[in-house]
Amino acid sequence: MNLTADLSQLIDELEPIARPGGQGRVLMVMGASRGAGASTVARELARLAARRSTRGVWLYDLDFNANAQAEAARVQGQAFDAGFGREPFWSLSTQDGEKARIIARQSAVPNLFVTALQARPGAVRQATLRAAPDYWAAVRGSVDLAVIDAPGSSRAPLSLVEDADGVILVADSRLSRVDGIQARRAAIEARGGVVAGLILNRMRSGVRSAA
């Protein structure tokens, strides 16, 4: 699979999702199963989109404990609060009221910013996700594209799908059964989300549009 070429094609195919009036887009990348490669796809999608961006691309890593996307993107420099002055889509419960927040730093790629949890290790007892349409409206007004990397092992990101302009499912092409893909799509649509594309990862020719 030529990930760069296939995702460039997918970006072109998803262009009609863009909202009128110059507003940015919010796309979620979700694995149909654990280990499907959704995080790699999300990172590459954000990197490619940043090349075309003028207002910036934000990559949201929902695996708050690992912060793997920030490490892979080699973030650096000033930390920006990711709240955009709105009630965010996350809530962090900490021990003894310790401070914790979601921040973003610029990656080694120009115009690409990646989020991470800023807190003492072990300080966050629980992180919950919720719908936040006002938050995402502020994001759309500020950046060209927000890419949400949603762990395939968790159902929590389903609370965000209605706020996204589309969800890109990533499935492992080596798995013969399609039940997982169909079940995840049904779950997304049941929560008001739209499956905008399907990527069959680890194959020679990899992208199918499902819009």
Secondary structure, 3 states (H helix, E strand, C coil): CCHHHHHHHHHHHCHHHCCCCCCCEEEEEEECCCCCCHHHHHHHHHHHHHHHCCCCEEEEECCCCCCHHHHHCCCEEEEEECCCCCCCCEEEEEHHHCCCEEEEEECCCCCEEEEEEECCCCCEEEEEECCCHHHHHHHHCCCCEEEEEECCCCCHHHHHHHHCCEEEEEEECCCCCCHHHHHHHHHHHHCCCCEEEEEEECCCCCEECCC
